[in-house]
Amino acid sequence: MSNLVPPHGNTTLKPLALSGKSLSTELERARSLPKINCSSREVGDIIMLGIGGFTPLDGFMNKDDWQSVCDDMTMASGLFWPIPITLSTDDEDVKSEDEVALVNGETGEIVATMNITEKYTIDKEHECDTVYKTTELQHPGVAMVMSQGKYNIAGPINVLSSGGFPDKYGDLYMTPMQTREYFEEKGWKTIAAFQTRNPMHRSHEYLAKIAVEICDGVMIHSVLGGLKPGDIPAEVRSEAIANLIENYFVDNTVLQSGYPLDMRYAGPREALLHALFRQNYGCTHLIVGRDHAGVDDYYGPFDAHNIFDEIADDALITQPLKIDWTFWCHKCGGMSSMKTCPHAADDRVLLSGTKVRKMLSDGEDLPDTFSRPEVAKVLQSYYAGIKEEDKVEVELKGHSGK
């Protein structure tokens, strides 16, 4: 009997990836099927479905589910789900009851087969307005939705590929089954997930250590899928985080791993999705700090805290650890938060991943109050290797610029 939280829906893990003879047989059959090209976001969703990260889904959502998720954050069945998991196409010929092969549009690799149960159109602006709270194309999530195909197609899938994530990231890439096995082996019952698309600066370290104080362990869980231009690649982040763990955390209190989704930058709704699939990974808590999964100033700094109070009590088992704005305070002589530090703004070094990227891009040194030297060294080495013409200008906008 497992001591870990059950997967979402109070069920067992539901990985959709085939293996062994079933895989080779289906892959051979897939080569003769009509092909549907998938975006990077869709491929990431397919891989998550394959490893059971989106348990209990069996494929891509139909129109009733899409509508209900947009409007009420539940599927038509009543199961809590905060963001639509959909697949689109411009193919006029594809129709319901067709079997198709799903292809990575960037590599040409067949990643899944699908039995289409419905082909439908959506109001893309409605999805953007309900999920992202904006229809501005400058928002990367909105741009992602608005660039989708004319039609959505729904139906169960069989996943045939891991998308190259294990080969590229090695032990950093872990499935929900693997993290659950790790937690069981360690005897951890309460685990907090720390979501990150950035290297961890002093504020992130402080958040993780707060969680270590009250949980058996922390899983630092990095995005391995697509990010927006200028974000730091996963392999650089993972090296910096590994150095941080080695030098500043007690042994056997932290697991570093990664997952294959693209960021949607949906702020509060994405915080809920992060909690949902961390439940599938075996986590009891999700650390939710300032502007979780946000971008620019589209969301208030603590909207992702508040949204957890708006959902039904039984929507999720995994609960948020809501932590206020954290920073180095010169008068306190250490890390603190708005709840614990009584000093003025001039005494505080307010941190953000964007500020770190801005300073590094400009060739500035990171002070010890901003980043551990072992982390700064990794990041400075990476930025020193970027050609001038390949650099992405980092702007301090929204909460990161305050």
N, C-alpha and C positions, 0 to 999 in steps of 0.2 A: 504494500500500500504506500503510495507516494505521499510525502509530507508537503509537496509543492502545490501551489494553486492549480486548479484545473484549467485547461485551455478555454478560450472564450466560447460561450454557449454551454458551459458546464459539460463538456464532452471530452473525447480523446483527440489527440492531434490528428489532423487530416491532411497529410502530405499527398500531393497529386502527382508526384514524380514517379515514373515507371523505372524499373531496374531489371537487370538480367535479360532473360529471353523475351519478356514482355516488351522491354525497351527496344531491343534490336528488331523485333517483329513490327512494332508500331512505327519505328523510324523508317524502315523499308517501305511500309505502306504510305507513310507521309510524303515520300518523294513523288508519288503519283497523284497527290491531291492538289486542288487549286490552292494557290498561295496568297496569304494576306500578310502584308508588311506591317511590322509593329514598331512603334516609337520606342525610344529609350525608356520612357516612363512605363509603357505597357510591358516591355520585356522585364523590367524590374518587378512589376506586379505578377507576371507569370512565374518568375523564379520564386517569389514569396509564396505563391500558391503551391508551387512544387514542393517546398520544404515544410509546408504546414504553417507558415507565418501568418497566413490569413484564415486559419481554421475559424469557423467551419465552412467557409465558402467552397463550392465545387467548381467554380469558374467565374465568368464575367456576368455582371448583373443585367437583368432585363429592365424594361421601362418602368414597370411598377416599383421595382426595387430602387431604381435610379431616382424616381420621383419622391418616394418615401424617404430615402436617405437625404436628399436635398432639403426636403421640407421639415422632416421630423427626426432626422438622425437615427432612424430605424429602417430595417428592411420591411417589405410587405408582410413578412411573417411576424414582425414585432421584435426581431433580434436587433439589438443596438449595433449601429454602424454609422460612423460620422462623415465619411467621405466616399463618394461613388467609386467603385472599382469597375471600370468599363473599358471596352475595346472598340475602336472605331475603324472605319474604312470608307474610301470613296468608290469602291467597286460597285457598279450598278448591277452586275450580273449575279452577285452572291445573294442567296435567298435562304429563308428558313428551311431547316432540315438538311442543308448542305453540310458535308464534312470538309474541313479545310485544314491546311497546315499553316501554322503561325510562324512567321520568319522574322528574325532580327533584321530590321531595315538597314542597320549599319554594317553588319557582317555577312548577311545572307544565310546565316545558320538557321536551320529549322529548330525551333525551341519547344513547340507543342503542337498537338492536334486538337481540333475543336469540333463539336457537334452543334451547329447553330440551331438554337431553338426560337430565336426572334431577331428580326432586323427592324430597327426603329430610328426615328429622328428625335432629337432633343432640342430644347431651348438652351443653347450654350450660355447665353447671358444670365438665364435663371440659375444655372449651376454656379456660375461665377459669383452672382449676387448673394446666393445663400451660403456657399461654401467659403468663398474668399472675402465676402463683404465688400467687393468692388468689382467693377467691370473695366477698370483701366488696364490697357494693354501693357503698361510699364510694369505691372505686377507679373512676375515670372510664372506664377500658377495660372493666372488668367490667360497669359499668352499661350501656355500649354494647352488649355482647354479650347481656346478659340482656334488653334491650329489643327485640332483634331479633324478627322474625316467627316463627311456629310452624314454618315449613318453610324449608329452603334450596333454591334452584334453581340448577342448574349448566348450563353450555353456552357456546359461543362467542358473541361479540358483535361487532356493527359499531357503532362510536362515531360519533355524528352531531353532537356539540357539544363545544366547549372549555370549557363551563361558565361562560363570561363572564370567565375568568381573564385572557386577553390584554387585553380591554377595560379591566378594572379595574386591572391592574398594569403594563400597557405592557411596556417592555423588561425589567423585572424578571422577568417570567414567561418562562422559556426551556425548550424541549423538549430531550430528550437529543440529538437531531440538531443543534440549534442550539449547545448547549454543546460538542459534539464538533467542530463547524465552527470555533468560537471557539478551542478549544485547538489545533487543527491550524494555524490562521492565526497564532497566537502562537508556534508551534513548541514548545509544552509537551508533554512526554512523561509526566512525573510530576506528578500533581495531587492535592492533598489536599482533601477536602470537609470544611467545617466546618458541622455541623448546628446550627441555632438556631431557637428559638421565642421568644427574648428579644432585646432590644437588647444590643449587645456592651459589656460593662464591661471594666475593665482586665485581668481574668483571661482573658476571652475573647480580647482583643487579643493577650495574651501567647501563648496557645495557637496562634493563627493565625500569629504571627511565628516560633514554633518550626518550624512546618510550612514556612514560606517559606524558612527556612534550609536545608532538606534536599530540597525539591521545587522544580519549575520554577514552580509557581503554586499558589494556594489559591482554591477556590470557596466563598465564604460563601453557604450554601444555606438560605434561610429557608422555614419552613412558611407556605404561603398558604391552607391549608384551615382547618378548624375547630379551635379551642383550647378550653381550659376557661375558665369565667368569671374575669375579673380579669387574664388575660394581655393583653399589649399588642398592638394591631392591627398587621397586616403593614405598612401604609403608614407608620405611625409608626416602626416598627422599621427599615424600609428607609431612611427619611430619616436616622435617627440613624447607621446603619451607613455610609451614603454619606459623611456628614461625617467619620466615623472614618477611612475609607479615604483620603479626600482629604487629610486633615491628618497622618496618622500611618503611612501605608504608602508604599513606593516605587512609582512608576508601573509599570503593566503586571505587577504581581505578584499582583493580586487581582481576581477576578470576583465581583460580587454578583449572585445570581439567586435564584429561588424556585420551589417545586414545589407541586402542588395537593392534597396529601394532608391529611386530618385527623390530628392526633396521636392515637395509641392509648395512650400512656403505659405501654408494655409493658416498659420498662427494657431488660434484656439482650437479649431477643428482638427488640425494636425496633431496637436497635443493629445487630444482624445484618441486619435488613431495610434499614436505612439504608445499610449497606455494599453490600448487594446491588444496590439500585437506583442507588447512586452509580456502580457499575461500568457500568451502562447509560448513565449520563451521561458516562462517559469518565474517571472518577477512579481513580487507583491506590491511594489511601489514604483512610481516614476518621479524622478526629481524634476520639478517644474520651477524654473527660475524666471528671470526677467525676459519678456518678449520671446517666449518659447516658440521656435519655428517661424518667427516673424521675419519681415523684410521691410526696410525703410520705416515709415511711420504709419503703415496701414492698420496696425493694431495697437491698442493701449499696452503699456508695459506689463500689465497684469491681467489682461483679458484671458490669457490661457489659464490663470488661476480660477477666475470667476466662472468659466464655462463648466468646470467640474461640479459646481453647485447648481447648475441648471439642468442636469440630467437626472434620470431616475436613480434611486438608491441602489437598485439591483442591476443597473446597466453594465457596470464593470466591477470586477473583483479587485483588480490592480488599482491602487489609490494614489493620488498625487501627494508628494511631499512639497508643499508650497513654501518657497523660500524667497524672502524679500531681496531687494537690490543689495548686492554684496560688494565690498571694496576694501582696499587697504586704507587704514586711517593712521596718519602720522602721530596723532596724540594718543590714540589707543595703543600704538606700537604693534599693530598686527591687523589681520583680516577681521572685518566686522560687517554688520548689516544695518539697514535703516532702523531695525527693531532694537538693536543693542548699542549703537554708537550715538552719543549725544552731541557730537561735535559738528562744527560748521563745514560747509561744502569745501572751503579752501583747505581743510585738513585731509580731505579724502581724495584718493586716486581711483576714479571710477573707470572700470575696465569693460571692454567689449572685444569680441573677436574681430570686429571691423577695425577698431583702433589698432589692434595688434598688426593686422594686415597692412593698414595705412602706414604705420611706422616702419615696418619691414620693407615695404615697397619703396619708401623714401630713403632707405639706407640708414635709418636711425637705430641706435642701440636701444634695447629694451631694458628699462630699469628693473632691479630685483623686486621692487614693489608691484611690478606689472607681470613679470614672468620669471620662472625659475631659470637660472643660467644654463642648465642642461637642456631645457626646452628651447631657449633662445638660440643656443648654438646650432641646433638642428634646423631651425627656421631660417636663421641668417645664412646658413650654407645653401639652403634651397633657393632663397631669393637672390643670392649672389650668382647663381647659375642661370637665372632667367635673362634672356637677351632683352635688350631695351625695347626692341620692336614688339616683343611678345608680352610685355607687361600690360596688365589691365589697371586702369586708373581706379583707385579706391576712394570713394567719396564718403564722408561722414555725414550720413543723413539719418533722420528719424531719431530713435532713442540712442543709437550708437554715437551720435554727434553731440549729445548733451552731457 
